[in-house]
């Protein structure tokens, strides 16, 4: 049923919108003729055969105002504008619903405009990413494509002055807390703890928040990047339904925008996908993008709290209110968990070329807390970056001289240190043939006061050679000759856990994960 408008909205305007909605309900966009209608607190979406019409609801809410026809028209135009860059395949135009001279309504008719809609290409709603995530595992290739889409969105997002963003953070926390205190069934102690921890993070990280604003990381972002606002079209993830009603709300740190996606993947128990998005995004953002990692627990927690807030509001009026309330409770619990992250861990994975270090690194990274898992630092990738080449471009033998390899291992240490000091875990992937190299990485963990796990993979020469020969478009330049030289080299005493990696990747993972230390608060 259409929501009744507040008393300060002209009744004639609301009544006219109800008439328009009745018209669309009876059209081929409505349920009566095979279409489908979806109502939210701010809009009504009518799904036709190949098109969709999105109407702004004639309401005035604390965070948006669609109370007049002119305001709704402007909102439709702004929605088209802010989404065209991310999903041009979905957003077509702004179209008028008109009243014709005979009094009948028409879509894009010649009469007087009485309502406005955003016309979109209809996509299969079962292919929104929240639906996909709730039904199956999100594959690494899709997670990587999602990270790339977010990177492109942020690269094109206009930079903004950060003052509005900085001044909005505490009020966001305050509104969430107020809602949680009024919500049925929440423990008041847990609400108070979430509020206090969130405020403490904001206070402690205020200099970093301001520094990132000054460095240009505050931009006019998507603003609402949870999984329901990502659609798979032709197998590609498209970001849609960006915030159009208030540019201030959408003006945030890019990591805060990313955090909504990461948090929602975690909520849907897609930890591996969340870690892939996290690593792929940061790899694309460059090393300077690592400077804001200390903010992630706060950003992830606030995003989970916002989702809980919205669902608690929905539970008060929706026919499936109890389901919405249970979902809200899950997001609230996640917010509390994310704001109190476990200590970081440094994992080093060594082994000769072809033992499967990189495969294991990707598998282990999502199992290491704090969420969204460990950042992977790979020597092969670092070496390519030092030479300014694409990861799949082979380097000459001169790039593997001892002095160059020393630079690579120093860079591994420096990056790991930079990440650990911000409270995030790291998985370092390198051959680690030299005893001194293994000692240095273990000493780094000790100096930073974090846990350390050293794993050294082994496999027979035949297996390693077969794997090397199967590689395509990989950062490793290892060849058959490299493997043969390594086989004959002395590696000294290895006091890390030795893992037989001659079997399948899952067997190697099983052999490695038993050495992962239990962390405080681990479920």
Residue pairs with C-beta under 8 A, 6 or more apart in sequence:
2 17
2 18
2 21
2 39
2 44
2 57
3 41
3 57
3 59
4 14
5 11
5 13
5 14
5 58
5 59
5 67
6 59
6 60
6 67
8 60
8 67
9 58
9 59
9 60
9 67
10 68
13 58
13 67
13 68
13 69
14 58
16 114
16 115
17 55
17 57
17 58
17 115
19 105
20 55
20 97
20 105
20 114
20 115
21 44
21 55
23 97
23 105
24 30
24 37
24 46
24 53
24 55
24 97
25 31
25 32
25 37
26 32
26 33
27 33
27 35
27 46
27 107
28 34
28 35
28 48
28 49
29 35
29 37
29 46
29 47
29 48
29 51
29 52
29 53
30 37
30 46
31 37
34 49
35 46
35 47
35 48
35 49
36 46
36 47
37 44
37 45
37 46
37 47
38 44
38 45
38 47
39 45
40 57
41 57
41 59
41 61
41 313
41 314
42 56
42 57
42 59
42 61
42 64
42 66
42 245
43 54
43 55
43 56
43 57
44 54
44 55
44 57
45 52
45 53
45 54
45 55
46 52
46 53
46 54
46 55
47 122
47 125
48 122
49 122
50 121
50 122
51 92
51 119
51 120
51 121
51 122
52 119
52 120
52 121
52 122
53 95
53 107
53 117
53 118
53 119
53 120
54 76
54 79
54 117
54 118
54 120
55 72
55 97
55 115
55 116
55 117
56 66
56 72
56 75
56 76
56 116
57 66
58 66
58 67
58 72
59 66
59 67
60 66
60 67
63 245
63 246
63 249
64 75
64 245
64 246
65 71
65 245
66 72
66 75
66 245
69 113
69 114
69 115
69 116
72 115
72 116
73 94
73 113
73 116
75 244
75 245
76 94
76 116
76 117
76 118
77 94
78 244
78 245
79 91
79 118
79 242
79 244
80 91
80 93
80 94
80 118
81 244
82 220
82 242
82 243
82 244
82 250
83 90
83 91
83 240
83 241
83 242
83 244
84 91
85 153
85 156
86 149
86 152
86 153
86 222
86 238
86 239
86 240
86 242
87 231
87 233
87 238
87 239
87 240
89 121
89 233
89 238
90 120
90 121
90 123
90 231
90 233
90 238
90 240
91 118
91 120
91 121
91 240
92 119
92 120
92 121
93 119
94 116
94 117
94 118
94 119
95 107
95 108
95 116
95 117
95 118
95 119
96 108
96 109
96 113
96 115
96 116
96 117
97 105
97 106
97 107
97 113
97 114
97 115
97 116
97 117
98 105
98 106
98 107
98 108
98 109
98 110
98 111
98 112
98 113
98 114
99 105
99 106
99 109
99 111
99 112
99 114
100 106
100 109
100 110
100 111
101 111
105 114
107 117
123 231
123 232
123 233
125 131
126 132
127 231
127 232
127 233
128 227
128 228
128 229
128 230
128 231
128 232
129 138
129 146
129 227
129 228
129 230
129 231
129 232
129 237
130 226
130 227
130 228
130 264
130 268
132 138
132 232
133 227
133 264
133 265
133 268
133 270
133 273
134 268
137 270
137 272
137 273
138 265
138 270
138 272
138 273
139 273
140 272
140 273
140 276
140 362
142 232
142 235
142 237
142 273
143 272
143 273
143 274
143 276
143 277
143 280
144 276
144 277
144 280
145 236
145 237
146 230
146 237
146 261
146 273
146 277
147 276
147 277
147 278
147 280
147 281
147 284
148 280
148 284
149 230
149 236
149 237
149 238
149 239
150 225
150 239
150 257
150 258
150 261
150 277
150 281
151 281
151 284
151 285
153 221
153 222
153 239
154 219
154 221
154 254
154 257
154 258
157 219
157 220
157 221
157 254
158 219
158 220
159 216
159 218
159 219
160 218
160 219
160 220
160 251
161 213
161 218
162 209
162 210
162 212
162 213
162 214
162 218
162 253
163 213
164 248
164 251
165 213
165 218
165 251
165 252
165 253
166 206
166 209
166 210
166 213
168 248
168 249
169 202
169 209
169 302
170 199
170 202
172 302
172 306
173 195
173 198
173 199
173 202
173 302
173 305
175 309
176 302
176 305
176 306
176 308
176 309
177 191
177 194
177 195
179 309
179 312
179 313
180 186
180 191
180 194
180 305
180 308
180 309
180 312
180 332
181 188
181 191
183 312
183 325
183 328
184 325
185 325
185 329
186 329
186 332
190 332
190 333
190 336
193 336
194 301
194 305
194 332
194 335
194 336
194 339
197 301
197 339
197 340
198 298
198 301
198 302
198 305
198 339
201 297
201 298
201 301
201 339
202 209
202 298
205 294
205 295
205 298
208 292
208 294
208 295
209 253
209 295
212 218
212 253
212 255
212 291
212 292
212 295
213 253
215 288
217 253
217 254
217 255
217 292
218 251
218 252
218 253
218 254
219 251
219 252
219 254
220 247
220 250
220 251
221 242
221 250
221 251
221 252
221 254
221 256
221 257
222 229
222 239
222 242
222 243
222 250
222 257
223 242
223 243
223 249
223 250
223 251
223 252
223 257
224 241
224 242
224 243
224 250
224 260
225 239
225 257
225 258
225 260
225 261
226 260
226 261
226 263
226 264
226 303
226 307
227 261
227 264
227 265
227 268
229 239
229 240
229 241
229 242
230 237
230 238
230 239
230 240
230 261
231 237
231 238
231 240
232 238
242 250
243 249
243 250
253 292
253 295
253 299
255 292
255 295
255 296
255 299
256 295
256 299
256 302
256 303
258 277
258 281
259 296
259 299
259 300
259 302
259 303
260 303
261 277
262 274
262 277
262 278
262 296
262 300
262 371
262 372
263 300
263 303
263 304
263 307
263 334
263 338
264 303
264 307
265 271
265 273
265 274
265 277
265 372
266 274
266 300
266 334
266 338
266 371
266 372
267 304
267 307
267 330
267 331
267 334
271 366
271 367
271 371
271 372
271 373
272 363
272 366
274 366
274 371
274 372
274 373
275 365
275 366
275 372
275 373
275 374
276 362
276 366
277 372
278 372
278 373
278 375
279 365
279 375
279 376
281 289
282 289
282 290
282 375
283 381
287 415
290 375
290 415
290 418
290 419
290 422
293 375
293 419
293 422
293 423
293 424
294 422
294 423
296 372
296 424
297 338
297 339
297 340
297 341
297 370
297 423
298 339
300 338
300 371
300 372
301 335
301 336
301 338
301 339
302 335
304 331
304 332
304 334
304 335
304 338
305 331
305 332
305 335
307 328
307 331
308 328
308 329
308 331
308 332
308 335
309 328
310 328
311 324
311 325
311 327
311 328
311 331
312 324
312 325
312 328
314 321
314 324
314 328
315 321
315 322
315 324
315 325
315 328
318 324
337 521
338 371
340 521
341 369
341 370
341 371
341 423
342 369
342 370
342 519
342 520
342 521
342 522
343 370
343 423
343 450
343 451
343 519
343 520
344 370
344 419
344 420
344 423
344 424
344 425
344 426
344 450
344 451
345 368
345 369
345 374
345 425
345 426
345 450
345 451
345 452
345 453
345 517
345 519
346 416
346 420
346 425
346 426
346 428
346 441
346 444
346 445
346 448
346 450
346 451
346 452
346 453
347 364
347 368
347 374
347 425
347 426
347 427
347 428
347 452
347 453
347 454
347 455
348 427
348 428
348 430
348 432
348 438
348 441
348 442
348 452
348 453
348 454
348 455
348 496
349 357
349 360
349 361
349 364
349 427
349 428
349 429
349 430
349 455
349 456
349 457
350 357
350 430
350 431
350 432
350 433
350 438
350 454
350 455
350 456
350 457
350 494
350 496
351 357
351 431
351 432
351 456
351 457
351 458
351 459
351 501
352 431
352 433
352 457
352 458
352 459
352 464
352 483
352 486
352 487
353 431
353 464
353 468
353 476
353 478
353 482
353 483
353 486
354 459
354 463
354 464
354 465
354 466
354 467
354 468
354 478
354 483
355 457
355 458
355 459
355 464
355 501
356 457
356 459
356 467
356 501
356 505
356 508
357 429
357 430
357 431
357 457
358 378
358 380
358 429
358 476
359 505
359 508
360 455
360 457
360 499
360 501
360 505
360 508
360 509
360 512
361 376
361 378
361 427
361 429
362 376
363 505
363 509
364 374
364 427
364 509
364 512
364 513
364 516
365 373
365 374
365 375
365 376
365 427
366 372
366 373
366 374
367 373
367 513
367 516
368 374
368 425
368 427
368 516
369 425
369 519
369 522
370 423
370 424
370 425
373 425
374 424
374 425
374 426
374 427
375 419
375 424
375 425
375 426
375 427
376 426
376 427
376 429
377 412
377 415
377 416
377 419
377 426
377 427
377 428
377 429
378 428
378 429
378 430
378 475
379 408
379 409
379 412
379 428
379 429
379 430
379 431
380 391
380 429
380 474
380 475
380 476
380 477
381 391
381 475
382 408
382 411
382 412
382 415
383 395
383 399
383 404
383 408
384 390
384 391
384 393
384 395
384 475
386 404
386 407
386 408
386 411
387 395
387 399
389 395
391 474
391 475
392 473
392 474
392 475
394 477
395 477
398 404
399 477
400 477
408 430
409 430
409 437
409 440
412 428
412 430
412 441
413 440
413 441
413 444
415 426
416 426
416 428
416 441
416 444
417 444
417 448
419 425
419 426
420 426
420 444
420 445
420 448
420 450
421 448
428 441
430 437
431 486
432 438
432 441
432 456
433 486
433 489
433 491
434 491
434 492
435 491
435 492
435 493
435 494
438 454
438 494
438 495
438 496
441 452
441 454
442 452
442 454
445 451
445 452
446 452
451 517
453 497
453 515
453 516
453 517
454 495
454 496
454 497
455 496
455 497
455 499
455 512
455 515
456 494
456 496
456 497
456 498
456 499
457 498
457 499
457 501
457 508
458 498
458 499
458 500
458 501
458 502
459 467
459 500
459 501
459 502
460 502
461 483
461 484
461 487
463 502
464 483
465 480
465 483
468 476
468 478
468 479
468 480
468 482
468 483
469 480
471 478
497 512
497 515
499 508
499 511
499 512
500 508
500 511
501 508
501 511
